[in-house]
Amino acid sequence: MSTGQILLGIALFALAGAIVYAWGLKKSLDQEEDLQRSLMSACGSRVVKYLKQHGTITKQETARLISGMKAGPFWSRRKVKVQDGTLAAGQVLEFLLDQQYIEHAGSERYQLKK
């Protein structure tokens, strides 16, 4: 092996290390948003499943349904949990309305969108 090949190998290894480091840094900066999005999705799935069985739901029922839910990637110890169901219920219902999964069904009731 010549000196030029060794230097090229070292430079390529350093470049690969820099790329992996930058990817990990970007991932750690976006982790909180990803966890929140994962929790909203999990809560939304539970509400949609409930609506398929019961037809309609109120904000209070949603709060009781999602209270204590946890979400996060299975490979990580970092999880996010619903601390107060009444605060999160409004966010979950707004999320489902924005995603057009549910619609208003009268006074403070929601149903699956037809």
N, C-alpha and C positions, 0 to 999 in steps of 0.2 A: 504494500500500500504506500502510495506516495503521500507527501505532506499535504498536497492540495486536496486529495480525497479525504484525508482525516479532518481537515479544516471544513470541508463541505459537509461532512457528516455531523460535526459539532454544530455548525450553523443551522442545519435542518432540524437537529434535535432541539436546539434553542427555540427555533420558530414554532415547532410543534408544542413545546411547553408553554410558550406565550399564548398560543391560540387556545389551549385547554384552560389556562388561567383566566383569560378574557371571557371565555364561555361560562366558567364557574362564577365569575364576578357578576356577569349579567344575570345569571340564574338566581343568585342570592339577592340581588336588588329587586327582582320581580317576584320573589317568593311570597311576600305578604299578599299581593294582589291575586296570585294564583290560589292561595289558600282561601281567600274570601270568595273567589269565583267558584271554587270547589264546594264550599259550604252552601252557597246560594243554590247551586245545582242539586246538591243532595237534599236540601230542604224542599226545593221545588219538586223533586221527584217524589218525595214522601207526600206532599200535598196533592199532586196529580193522582197518585195511587189511591189516596183517600177519596178524592172526588169521583173516581171511577166506581167506587163501591157505594158512596153515599149521596152523590148528586150535587149537593151544595155545601159550602163551608163559610164560616164567619171568621173575623179576625181573631176573636177569642179562641175559637177552636184551633185555628192555625197556630196560635201561640202555644197552646197546650201540646199540640202535635209535634212541634219542632223544638220544644224546650229540651236542652241538654244534648242536642245532636252534636257530633264531632265529625270533622272531615280533614283529610290530608292524605298525602301519598303514602302508600303502604311501606315504602322503603325508608321513610324518614320518621324521626321521633317528633318532628314539629307538626302539631295538630292545632286546629282552631275549633272552638266550641261555642255554641249558643249559650250565653250567660243569662240573658233576659229574653224570654220568648215573646213578651209583649212588644219590645222594641224591634226585634228581628222579624216579627210577623208582618209588619207593614212593609218592610224591605222585601221580604219574600213575595208578598202579594204584588207589589209593584214590579218586581222582576218578572213574575209570571204574566202580568198584564203586558209588559213591554215585549216579552217573547211571544205574546199572543197565544198562550196556552189556555188562559181563563178569560172570562168576561164577567161583568157585573150582572147579578141576577136579583135585582130588587134592592131593598134597603140593607146595606152592609152585608150582603151575601154575594158569593162568587160561585160560578159554575164553569165546567169545561167548555171551551169554545166549540161550537158546532160547525 
